[in-house]
């Protein structure tokens, strides 16, 4: 099947694992084994999971565990019994779901190839502390509980199921830590009951179709910017999405924050834009076209410079982060610096951050950061 069994992996904390990460990894591994056993012995369970994944409720082939098992109680009971039988520390599914309410199942690759009536897939689990840049392999289990190792950089040519925290659903508690300028979210019900889980929606305008080249939109694009006009995001491109989102995590979730550093001594910042964009892996590497409104740039209120932060969203606790940029003056006055604060989850991947000046537009027609396989490019347009 293009993967190798490996019994050499020690069930001990690895050098980069904290004690809490080790415990979480052990618990999710127990769920992965239980899920592999369930899917390996129950064709109906496989068919239910595939059918639910194909609905793409959150835009990807994801299945949030709690609503799914509320609707398919036999599936949940089967997995819970297998977890109780596999766990060495009497772990129960209710306890795990209390700690990880956004537990998610997904079929990130080759779902169209999956003959759910006959094929029992391997189940991958996403370890806490996983790093896309450094990991070379990822652990999976078959229905007998045997370990397999898959290439972390190259997707297999067969379907697999992945278990881990959702990247597109959050809790009300986590959402409360987000800035108020974030996207609209939808509360997810479980068994007809209201929950504290939110499905994050893409910010306005995102999409892969209907793109019109710059200059033919009915309003000519300005050579740079005009005061009191609106800034739009036209397109985004990544050289290699796997540098920020591994194949087994599905499609990427990009987050753009634009922050105004205006304040006393440049120490006070406010979020102007906090937008989220989702797209297919192939789409972002080809070019993700959109016409998404960003903000109205009035220099009297926002000033001459904004900071940008691009993230690939994963999951984790939201916290404030900050950075300071120095830059030469544009009018002969002394050089200046700006300090800005932005939001980031502890598992997010930082793609790029820097400054955008009102009077300066890139000569090549797009903004760019990094280089090689980690490069990102994006096109903006300023118009009425």
N, C-alpha and C positions, 0 to 999 in steps of 0.2 A: 504493500500500500504506500510505499514511498516514505516510510518512517521507520524508526529503529526503537526496539525495546531497549531499555537501559535500567538495570537494577542497581547501578552504582550510586545513584543520588541518595545522599544521607538525609534522614528525617531529623535534622538538627538545624538550628538557626545558622544561616549563611553569614559571612562577614558583614554584608551590607544590610542585613535584616535587623530590625529592632525586635524586642521581645513581643511587642504588640503585633507587628507585622507577621511574625512567625506564627502566632496564635491564629490570626485571621487567615493566613495561608493554609494552615492545617484544617481549619473549619471549612473553607471553601473547597479544599481538596476532597474532604469527606463528602460534600455535596456533589462534586464532580463524579466521584466514584459511584455514588448512589444513583445519580442521573444516568450514568453509563449503563449501570445494571438494569435500571428501569427501561431504558430505550432498547437495551439488548434483548430483553425478554418479553416485551409488550409491543406488538405491532400497532395496536390502537393508540398507545401513547405516542409513538413516533408520528403517526398520521395526524394526531391532534396538534402536536408541536409544530410540524411543518405547516399545517393549514393556518395556524395562528401567526407564524412568522411571515407567511406570504401576505398577510393583511398590512404589513408595514405601518403599524399604528403610529410609530414615531418617525417614519420616513426611512427606516432601515429594517433589516430582517430581525427585529428584536421582539422578545416576549417578556414583559414584566412578570415576574414569578407570582406575586400575590394575586393580582386579578386573574391570572391564568388558572391557578389551582382553585380559586374560588368558583370558577366556572366548570372546572374539570376535577372534581373532588377525588376520583379514583387515582388520577395522576399524582395529586399531592400526597395522598395517603401512601401510595407505593414508594415515592421518593422519601417521605418522612420515615417510613419503616426501614428502608435501606440505610438512611443516615444513622438512625439509632443503632443499627447492627454493625455499621462500619466504624463509628466513632469510638475512640478509646477513652474519651472523657465525658461520656453520656451527653453529648451534644444533642439538642433537639432543634427541629426546624423553627418552632416559635421563638426560641431564644436567638437563633441566628438572624431571623427576620426582624427581630426587635433591634439588633445591632446594625443590620444591613437591610433596611426596608426597601431599598431600590434594587434588590437582587434581580438579575436579568439573565435570560437565556437567549442565545442568538444563533443564527445559522449564517455566518458572514460570507461564506464562499460556497459556490456550486450547489445552491439549493435546488436549482432546476434539474440537476443530475440525481437528486436524492429520491430513490425509490423507497419511500418510507414503509412500504408493505414488507420489504425483504431486507433492507440494509440497516445494520446497527452502526451508527457513527461513533467515532472516538469523541470524547468530551474533554475539551481544553478548559483549564481554569486560569484566570488572570491573577497572578500573584501580586500582593501588595508590594509596592516599591518597584514594580516593573519599569524598566527604562528602554524605550524604543531604540535609542541610539547605541546602547551597549549590548543588549541581549542578542544572542545568536540562536537560541532554541527555546521552546516552550513545552511544558509538560502536558500530556493528555493521558486519559485512561480508556481502556476498552471495557466491555461488559463483564470481564472476569476480574477487573481491578488491577490488571497489569499496566505498568507505565510504558508510555511511548514518548519519544521526543520528536517534535516537529521543528522544521526550520522556521525561525521567527521572522526572517526577512522575505522568504519566498512562500507564497500560498500553495497549499497542496492542490492536487487535481481531483480531489474527492471531497464530499461534504463532511464538515465537522460541526459539532455543537460547542458553544462557548458559554461558560457560566462565570459571572462576576458582577460587580456593581454597575448599574446603568450609567451611561454617559449622557443620556438625554432626559432623564427623569431625576428630579431632586425632591427634597422634603421642604415643607413650609419653613422649618427652622433654618435650613440652609438658604432658602430663597430670601429670608428676612435679612441676611447679611449682604445681599446684592444691592448695588446702587439702584435708586428709584427709576433711573432711565433705562431699565432693562426691558426685554421683550415680554409680550403677553404670554402667560402660562395657563394651562388648562388643568383643573383638578381631576385626578383619576379616581373613579369609583371602584370599590371592590365589593363584589356580591351585592350591588345596589346601594351600598353605604358610602357616605362621604369619607374621604381619607385625607391625610396630610401629604399626599404625593402629587407633584406637579409635573406635567409634561411640558417641557419648554418648547415654544414655537419659534420658528425662524422669523427674523426681523423682516419688516416690509420690503418687498421688491425682489427678494432673492429668487433665482430661477435659472434654468439652463437654456431656455428658449426665448425667442422673440427679440434677439439682440440686434440693434441697429448700429452700424459703425458711427464713430464720432463725426460730427459735422453734418449729418443728414437726419437729425432728429426733429427738424422744424425750427430749432433755435440753434444758431451757429455756436460752436464751442469757442470760448474766449481763449486767447493765447496763454493767459495764465488765470488771473482771478479779478473779479470786480466786486467792490464792497457791496454789501447787502444783497448778495445772491446766495443760492443754495448749492451746497456741495453734494455730488452724487458719486457713488461707487459704481464703476462700469464693469470691471472684471477683476478676477483674482487668478493667479497661476502659481503652482508649486512645482518645483523641478522633480521632487521625489516624495510623494506623500508618505511613504513608509518611514521616512526620517522622523515623522511626527505621529503617525498612526499606523500601528502594525496591522497586517491583514486580518488578524483574528479579532480586532476591535471594530471591524466594519468600516463604514464610510466616515470621513473626517467631519469634525464639528469645529468650525473656526469662529473665533470671537475677536472682534475689533473694538478696542476702546480708544476714544479720543478724549484727551483731557486738557482743559485750559489751566495753565499755571498762574493765571492772574491772582495777585494777592500781595500782601505786605512782604516785601523782600523775596517774592517768588516762592513763598513757603506754603501758600494756600492753593489748593487745586480743586477743580470740580469736574466731574465727568460730563462731557457734552454728548458723547455717543457711547453706547454699549450694545453693539449689535452682534447677532449670531447668524451664521450661515452654514447650511449643510448641503452637501453635494456628493456625487459619486466619485470614487477614487480616480477613475479614468477621466472624469470631467474636469477635475481640478488640475490634473497634469496636462490636459489638452488646453484648457482655459475655461473657467467658470464665468459665464457672461451674465450680467444682471444690470439693473438700472435702479439701484437701491438708494433712496434718499438718506443722506447722512445728517446734515445740519445746515442752518442758515448762518452764514458767516458775516456778522456785523462787527467790524473792527472796534467799534466803540465799546462793545460788551465783551468780545472774546480776545481782542488784541491781535498781534501780528504773528503769533506762533502757537501751535498746538502740539502736544506730544501724542504719539500713537503707540499702541501696544497690540501686537498680533499674538494670539494664543491658539493652540489646538487644545480644545477642552477634553479633559478626561473625567475624573471624579475626585472627590475629597472635600476637605474642610476649606471653606472660603476664608481668606485673610487679606489684609491690606499689605501691599508691597510698594516700595517707592524707589525712584531713581532721580539723579540730578544730572542735567546736561549743561555744559558750558558751550557758548557759541560766540563768535566775533560779532561786534556791533555792525549794523547795516548802514549807519549814518555817521560814522566817525566818532561816536561816543564810546565810552569804555565798554569792554566786553561784558557780557551778562551771563547769568546762569539761571536755570529753572529747575525747581524740584516739583515732581508730580507724584501723586498716589493713585494706585489702581488696584483692582480686585483680581485675585488669582486663587485657584484651588491647588492644594498641595501635590496633585498628580498631573496638573496641566503642563503642557510643553510650551515653553516660550519660543515663539518663532522669530520675532523681531520687535525692536522698540527704538524710537528716535523722535525727531522733531520734523514738523511740516511748517514752512514759512509761507505766509500769505502771498508774498511777492515773488516767490520762487517756485517754478514748476520744472520737473525733470526734462532735460533736453531730449532724451530718448522717447518721451511720451508716456513713460510709466515710472512709478516708484519701484525701487528694488532694495532688497536687504540680503545680506549673507552672500553666498556664492556656491557654485557647484551643486551638489545634491540637496543642500539645505536652502537654496535660494527661493525667495518669494517675490513676486511682482504683482503690482496692482495699479489700476488706472482709475483716476478720478476726473470729474468734470464739474466745472463751476458755471451755473446758468441760472436764469431767472426762475 
